[in-house]
Amino acid sequence: MSAPVGVVLMAYGTPRSPEEIESYYTHIRRGRPPTPELLADLTARYQAIGGVSPLAERTEAQAARLQEALDGIEAGRFRVTLGLKHAAPFIEDAVDELADAGVGRLVGLVLAPHYSSMSVGQYLGRLRARAAERAVPAAGIDSWHAEPAYVEFLAKALTDAREALPEQTKVLFTAHSLPERILAEGDPYPDELRATAEAVAERCGLARWTGWSVAWQSAGRTPEPWIGPDILDVLRDLAGHYRQAGWDGTPGARGVLVCPCGFVSDHLEVLYDLDIEARAVAAELGLAFARTRVLNDDPTVLGALARRVAEAAA
């Protein structure tokens, strides 16, 4: 019987308790401890969503669902292990675990649909570097932004959320902002986000630009410029356009629906940046506000990703 295929399912990682927030933040900052002010701000954000993010639990559920789907393709052929960017078990730990278990090859899958050299590229780079050290062949799935099952999931989530909003509602497709310097490098990240948005908008019959647009969120706190427009600025501009069009200012008369298609788990950037911060700005502006559900461990989409893993392994 041939050696099993090791599958490294990669994600950002999160602190599992309030006590881990500082070390986690320090790792994100490449070993530089955060200032007391930055640490207090991040801690307050976690407290606002219950103390810690559910991301760890959600990622583990996604790994279990992927393993289940791969077992359905070929029982005993695949072994899924989590590898995280900023928390244990790290990507290198996952590669070591699978290499020690005697896998014949590795396939890397990142829980992020859109490719960027600063995100997915770094995950896969770390995977391949460690795999080379362990002399295990490795392949990676660069992008799944146009995966039909994911587009269908987003379209259904959008349609469901849209029912409770006013007729005059604009859809904003969002993803995590990245430094603007990637644009000069020809990074495909913005184009892939727009491609996802266009596919979902077409599936839902949204009018181009008047019915939807792209916005960015959760930019890092660094001196360099990040890709925009930021969603909070878009909300303010949208309210201004509504007023210019004759909106009488009645709260909830017009609205916005956020589809965070760049995120696949309930976590801080969704539960705080959107559900708390963006919602509060929308309320101040008198806009009805909602967001679509995110992927989490949806069996249909994870099943489609399992088929991609199997194809990469072959």
TADA-V523349 format. One record per residue. N is the residue number from 0. RES is the residue in one small letter. PHI is phi in whole degrees, 0 to 359 (none if undefined). BURIAL is I if it has 9 or more other ideal C-beta (glycine too) atoms within 8 Angstrom, else O. Layout:
{{N:RES:PHI:BURIAL} {N:RES:PHI:BURIAL}}
This chain:
{{0:m:none:O} {1:s:293:O} {2:a:295:O} {3:p:293:I} {4:v:263:I} {5:g:272:I} {6:v:245:I} {7:v:261:I} {8:l:269:I} {9:m:250:I} {10:a:212:I} {11:y:290:O} {12:g:95:I} {13:t:201:I} {14:p:293:I} {15:r:267:O} {16:s:206:O} {17:p:303:I} {18:e:292:O} {19:e:267:I} {20:i:297:I} {21:e:294:I} {22:s:294:O} {23:y:297:I} {24:y:296:I} {25:t:296:I} {26:h:294:I} {27:i:301:O} {28:r:272:I} {29:r:57:O} {30:g:92:O} {31:r:267:O} {32:p:300:O} {33:p:289:I} {34:t:293:O} {35:p:305:O} {36:e:292:O} {37:l:295:I} {38:l:296:I} {39:a:296:O} {40:d:295:O} {41:l:295:I} {42:t:299:I} {43:a:296:O} {44:r:294:I} {45:y:296:I} {46:q:299:I} {47:a:293:O} {48:i:252:I} {49:g:114:O} {50:g:110:O} {51:v:220:I} {52:s:278:I} {53:p:280:I} {54:l:300:I} {55:a:300:I} {56:e:297:O} {57:r:295:I} {58:t:294:I} {59:e:297:I} {60:a:294:I} {61:q:295:I} {62:a:297:I} {63:a:295:I} {64:r:293:I} {65:l:295:I} {66:q:299:I} {67:e:300:I} {68:a:292:I} {69:l:292:I} {70:d:298:I} {71:g:290:O} {72:i:283:I} {73:e:201:O} {74:a:301:O} {75:g:81:O} {76:r:276:I} {77:f:239:I} {78:r:230:I} {79:v:266:I} {80:t:224:I} {81:l:280:I} {82:g:225:I} {83:l:252:I} {84:k:280:I} {85:h:235:O} {86:a:206:I} {87:a:285:O} {88:p:284:I} {89:f:286:I} {90:i:305:I} {91:e:296:I} {92:d:297:I} {93:a:295:I} {94:v:298:I} {95:d:299:I} {96:e:300:I} {97:l:288:I} {98:a:296:I} {99:d:296:O} {100:a:280:I} {101:g:87:O} {102:v:293:I} {103:g:272:I} {104:r:200:I} {105:l:235:I} {106:v:232:I} {107:g:256:I} {108:l:229:I} {109:v:261:I} {110:l:279:I} {111:a:207:O} {112:p:288:I} {113:h:253:I} {114:y:280:I} {115:s:216:I} {116:s:297:I} {117:m:271:I} {118:s:236:I} {119:v:303:I} {120:g:300:I} {121:q:290:I} {122:y:302:I} {123:l:293:I} {124:g:298:O} {125:r:294:I} {126:l:299:I} {127:r:293:I} {128:a:296:O} {129:r:290:I} {130:a:298:I} {131:a:296:O} {132:e:299:O} {133:r:266:I} {134:a:57:O} {135:v:243:I} {136:p:301:O} {137:a:223:I} {138:a:234:I} {139:g:220:I} {140:i:262:I} {141:d:289:O} {142:s:204:I} {143:w:221:I} {144:h:293:I} {145:a:253:I} {146:e:304:I} {147:p:306:O} {148:a:295:I} {149:y:287:I} {150:v:301:I} {151:e:294:I} {152:f:300:I} {153:l:296:I} {154:a:296:I} {155:k:293:O} {156:a:297:I} {157:l:293:I} {158:t:299:I} {159:d:296:I} {160:a:289:I} {161:r:293:I} {162:e:298:O} {163:a:269:O} {164:l:251:I} {165:p:297:I} {166:e:300:O} {167:q:275:O} {168:t:230:I} {169:k:255:I} {170:v:263:I} {171:l:244:I} {172:f:269:I} {173:t:235:I} {174:a:209:I} {175:h:293:I} {176:s:293:I} {177:l:227:I} {178:p:304:I} {179:e:298:I} {180:r:299:O} {181:i:292:I} {182:l:294:I} {183:a:292:O} {184:e:272:O} {185:g:75:O} {186:d:297:I} {187:p:281:I} {188:y:308:I} {189:p:298:I} {190:d:293:O} {191:e:291:I} {192:l:298:I} {193:r:295:I} {194:a:296:I} {195:t:298:I} {196:a:300:I} {197:e:296:O} {198:a:295:I} {199:v:291:I} {200:a:299:I} {201:e:296:O} {202:r:298:I} {203:c:264:I} {204:g:71:O} {205:l:279:I} {206:a:293:O} {207:r:298:O} {208:w:69:O} {209:t:290:O} {210:g:263:I} {211:w:201:I} {212:s:201:I} {213:v:255:I} {214:a:225:I} {215:w:241:I} {216:q:213:I} {217:s:60:O} {218:a:299:I} {219:g:288:O} {220:r:265:O} {221:t:230:O} {222:p:293:O} {223:e:286:O} {224:p:289:O} {225:w:245:I} {226:i:300:I} {227:g:228:I} {228:p:279:O} {229:d:289:I} {230:i:301:I} {231:l:294:I} {232:d:292:I} {233:v:296:I} {234:l:300:I} {235:r:294:I} {236:d:295:I} {237:l:297:I} {238:a:298:I} {239:g:296:O} {240:h:295:O} {241:y:299:I} {242:r:295:I} {243:q:297:O} {244:a:276:O} {245:g:102:O} {246:w:297:I} {247:d:276:O} {248:g:87:O} {249:t:298:O} {250:p:304:O} {251:g:84:I} {252:a:291:I} {253:r:224:I} {254:g:213:I} {255:v:221:I} {256:l:240:I} {257:v:263:I} {258:c:248:I} {259:p:281:I} {260:c:290:I} {261:g:276:I} {262:f:241:I} {263:v:239:I} {264:s:216:I} {265:d:290:I} {266:h:202:I} {267:l:304:I} {268:e:293:I} {269:v:264:I} {270:l:287:I} {271:y:256:I} {272:d:300:I} {273:l:261:I} {274:d:293:I} {275:i:252:I} {276:e:291:I} {277:a:294:I} {278:r:298:I} {279:a:294:O} {280:v:296:I} {281:a:299:I} {282:a:296:I} {283:e:299:O} {284:l:273:I} {285:g:81:I} {286:l:265:I} {287:a:294:I} {288:f:222:I} {289:a:204:I} {290:r:227:I} {291:t:279:I} {292:r:292:O} {293:v:256:I} {294:l:300:I} {295:n:49:I} {296:d:251:I} {297:d:307:I} {298:p:292:I} {299:t:293:I} {300:v:291:I} {301:l:296:I} {302:g:295:I} {303:a:294:I} {304:l:291:I} {305:a:299:I} {306:r:295:I} {307:r:294:I} {308:v:298:I} {309:a:298:I} {310:e:294:O} {311:a:295:I} {312:a:292:I} {313:a:281:O}}
